[in-house]
């Protein structure tokens, strides 16, 4: 059995590449501020402004030296990494990588950084090879009922176990499901993850050792958006897994967006309006595509393609209905004891407002039509508490034992 490690030798190379990218970004930022000080009357450009003359040469030299040092460190580490062997990843390392991917995951993928998470099904923290023989060996007890659990932003599949409880393990015990856990890069666009998930579920159903009688998706936070996106693209492509999907459970999902991302967008707008500090707006623009999709709850490529995702706009996303023929459920958490206090309604679980989690919208045509019996509010509960609260599982259990309608 391999020893677990909080950091692998290969991680050092990937982190060194990120450090080089960060240094180059800081140089761009400093030069842009310098330019605006020298030329305050000129309108700030959305890209870094370059200085001229000797000043420009100095900044150019710093960039060149940074690239040379970065390339040298990368080459040296590339030769050294194989000498140290490999170790199993620790839960602490997995948590850090999940957070890093949530914040910078799109940049990491584009730059070819090895720390970028690739979507995969996992069980017990181990990746599953979606081939019939491999699945039979990995899960000898595999039955015809599958539940896939989808984590939220900056999280990973191991974090479904919280305070000694796992919804997946409990559903296996009480209802005979085989629990699988999606692991994915939450920094990518929701629609990109939705398309990949649709294809992955197709492969899973085709290669499962037993005929799949029932598929269930249990989702936390952003995971619910990814699942809804996957359902949309599966319907477009007539994928075989969608008719097998019987239940979709969304817990703390920001169906109509989250206010923290809207606040971040306001900060971007204010900073860009002030010439001397406008370059600092780019610091906020480092946040990933996955995060900016949470502003309104984007689900489709059309919601972001051809648009500057950092420019403040009204909600222009396409309306995506709940998947047809699927029993869909929405659970919201509230930090307060009741819904009488308006601040509790707005604050919700600390990250997602109550109405957004329940699919409600000021425009009735955008409200998601969850049946009243498929809606639930869990009081005195925070966003992350949805993962391990016994009260949450009791509600799940009630929904699962209810007769099909």
N, C-alpha and C positions, 0 to 999 in steps of 0.2 A: 504493500500500500504506500502510495507516494505521500511524502510529507507535504502539508499545506504551507503556502508562503503568502505573506502579505504583499510582496513585490517580487516579480520574476526578473531574471536578467534581461529578457527581451523588453520588459517594461521600461528599463532605463533608456534604451534606444528610442522607444516611442516618446517618452517624456522629454528626451533631449531635443527631438524634432519639434515638439510643441513649444519648448523653451525658445528655440530659434525663431519659430513663427511669432511668438509673443514679443521677442526683442525687436524684430523687424516692425511689428505693429506699433510698438512704443516709439521707435525712431520716426515713423510716419506721423504719429500723433504730435510729437514734439516739433517736428518741422512745420506741420500745419499750423500749430499755435504760433510759432515764430513768424510764419508768413502773414498771419492775421494781425500780429502786432505791428509788423512793418507796413502792411497795407490794410488798415482797418476799414477803409471806405469801400473796399471791393467786396462784392457779394461772395459769401462762403460757398464753395463748391461741394457737392456731395461726395467727392473723392479727395484724397489728400492733395494739398497744394504744395508745389515744390518751390524752394527758394533758389536764387540765382547766384552767380559769381562764386567767390571763395566760400561763402556760407553753404551754397549748394554742393560744392565739391566736398566739404567736410561731411555733410550728411551722407553723400554718396559713398565716401570712403568708409564711414561707419557701417553702412549697409553691406558693402563689399566684404569688410572684415568679418561681419557677423555671419554672412553666408559661407565664407571660407572656413571659419571655425566650426560652424554647424555641420558642414559637409565632412570636415575632418573627424569630428566626434562621431558622426553617423558611421563613417567608414571603419573607424577603430572599434566601435561597439559591435558592428556587424561581424567582425572577425572574432571578437571575444565571447559573444553570447553563446555560440555552440559549445564552448568549452565548459560551461557551467551546468549543462543539462537542463531539465525542466522539472518543475514542481507543480503539484495540484494547487489550484487557487483557493484562497481562504475566503470566508464570508465577508471579512473586512475589505479585502481587495475587490470582491465582486460589488460591494456597496459603493466604493470609491469610483470604480469604472462606470457603474450605472449613472452616478451623479455627473461625472465628467461627460459622458455621452449625452445626457439630457441637456447639458448646457452648450456643448460644442460638437455634438455628434455629427452634424452635417459637414462642418469644416473638417473633422477628422476623417470622414469617409472620402471626401473630395481630395484630401491631401495624401491619401493612402496610408494613414497612420494605423499601425497594427492594433491599437487599443480600441478602434471603432468596432462596436458590437455588430455581429451579423445575426439576422433573425434565425432562430432555431427553436424547435420543441425540446424541452428538457424535462427530466424527471429525477428527483433527488439531486438536483444541481448538475446532472450529467447530460450532455447532449445526446439526442436520439437520432440514429441514422434511419431515415424514413424508407427503409426497405423491409419487405415482409419477413425475411429470415432474421434480420437484425432486430426487428421489433419483437419477434417471438422469443428470441434469446434474452432481450433486455426486460421484457414484461411477460413472463410465462403465464400469468393469470389474466392476461388481456381478454376482456369480454366485448360484447357488442355495443356497450354504452360508454361514451367518452365525454368527459368534461375537460375543457381547456380553460385555464385561468390566465387572464391577461393583466399584467401589472400596469402601473401608471408612470407618469413622468419622473425621471431620475431614479427609478427603482429597478429591481430585478426580481426574478422568479423565486429566489430564496426568501424574500421578504414577505411572502404569503404566510409564512409561519411566524406568528407574533404572539407573545405572551403564552407560549405553550400550546396554542391552538392553530390549526390549519383547516381552512374551509374545504380545501381539496381532499385532505385525508378524511374529514368528517363525511363528505359526500360519498367517498368510496365506501366507508363503513356503513352508512345508513341506507344508501341507495344502489350500491353495486356498480358505481361508475369507475372507470379507470381515469385517474387524474393526470393530466399533462399540463405543463406550464410553459407559456410562451416567454421567450427571452428576446428582447429586441432593442434597437437603438432608438430611444425616445426623442433624440434630437432631430430626426428626419421628419419631413412633412407627414402628417397623419395619413394623407392619401397615398403616399409612397409606401408606408407601412401597411396600409389597407390592401393595396394591390399585392404586395409580397405575401401577406397573410392569406389572402384568397387562394393564391397558388400553392402555398404550403399546406393549407387544409385539404386542398384537392389531392395532393400527393399523399397526405396522411390517410385519407379515406380509401384511396386506391390501394395502398400498401398495408393497411391494417390487417393483422392476422385473422380476424373474424369479420364477417359481414357487419357493417356499422348500422345498427338499428336506430341509434339516437345519439345526437351530438348536442352538447350544451356549452355555451360560452358564459363564463362568469368573469366580469370585468370590474376593475377598480380604476376610477379617475379617467386619464387619457385612454386607458385600455378600452373603454366603452366606445369612444370615438373611432378608434382603430377597427374595432369589431363591426361597427355600423358601416364604416367605409368598405370593409372587406365584403360585407353582405351586398352592398350596392354593386361592386364590381363583379361579384360572383353571379348576381342576377343578370348583369349585362352580358356575361360570357357563358351563361347557362352551365355553370359548374355543378358537378354532381353532389357536392357536399351540402349545398344550400337546402335542398329538400329534406335532408336528414337533420338539419338544425331545428330542434324542438323548442329550446328556450334560450333567451338572451337576457342576462341579468347585468344591469349597470348600477354600480355602487359609487356614489359621489362623482359621477361623470358630468363634466361641464358641457352639457348638450348645447347650451347657448353662450358658452364662453365663461371666462373667469376674470374678475375685476383686477387682479394683480397685474396681468399682462396689459390690460387697458391703461392702468396707471403708468406702467413702463413706457407705453407708447406716447402718453402725454408728456412724460419727462423728455423723451427724444425730441418731441416737437418744440418744447420750450427751449431746450439747449440749442437747437439749431437756429433759433430766432435771435440768439445773442452772439455777435461775431467772435468775441474773444474766447468764449467757451464752446462755440459750435463744434470744434474738433472732438471735444469730449463726448459728444453724442454718439460717436462711433464705438465707444466702450459699451454702451447699451446695445448697439447693433451687433455685438458679438454673439448675442443670445441666439439660440438655434431656431431653425424653422419650426421644429415641434413646439417650442414655447410660443412663438408668434401665432401659430395656428390656434392656440387656446384663447386668443383675444375674443373671437366670436364663435369658435367651435367649427373650424373648417374641416370638411370631410373629403372634398374632391379636388382633383388637380385643377379644375376650372376656377376654384376659389382663390388660387394664388398665382397661377401661371400668367406671365406678362404683367405682373404688378410688383411694385416695390413694397415688400411686406412691412417696411418700417414707416411708410407714409401713413398718416392717420386718415382713415376713411370710415364711412358708415359700413354697417354690416351688409355686404353684397354677396354673401355665399348662397349657393343653390340650396333649396330645401330638399332634404333627403328624408323620406318617410321611414317609419319602422319597417323592418323586413316583413313582407307578406307571409302569412301562414305560420309565423313564429310567435310563441308566447313571450312577450317582452315585458320586462319588469324594471322599475327605477326605484332606487333607494337613496334617500338623502339623509345626511347627518346634520345635527344642530348642536352647537356648543351650549345653547341655553336650554331652559327647562320647558319652554312652550313657544308657540308662534305669536304670542300676544305682543311681544316687543319687536318693533320694526327693525331695530338694529340686529336682532337675532336673524330676522328674515334675510337681511342684506349680507350679514357675515356668514351665515350658514355654518359649515363645518370648519371655518377658518380659512378656507381656500376657495370653495365653490358655494355660491349662493343657493338658497333653497329652491327657487324657481328654476334655475338652470339645471340643477340635479334632477328635478322632477319633470324636465322637458317643457315647462310652461314658458310662454312668450307673450309679450304685450300684443303682438299680432296673432289673433286666434288661428290664422291659417298656418302659422309656424309652430304652433304648439304640438308636441308629439302626443298622439292619442293613446297613452298608456291607460288601460282599464283601471278604474278606481281601486279594484281589488289587487292590482299589480303595482300599487304605489305604497311606499312606506317611509316614515320619518323616524329616525332613531335619535332621541334627545340625549343631551349631555354627552355627546360623542364627537370627537374630532375626525378630521379627514383620514388620518392614518389608522385611527381606532377601528374603522370599518373593516380592516383586514383581520382583526383578531377578536372582536367583541362577541361574547356568547349570545348577546341579544340579537346581533346581526345574523348569526347562524340560525337562531331560532326562527327568525323571519324567513330565511332561505328555506329552512326545513318545512315551514308551513306552506310556502309557495310550491315546493316540490311534491308534497303529499296531496295537494289539492287536486281534485279530479280535472281532467283535461276539458277545456271548453273551447 
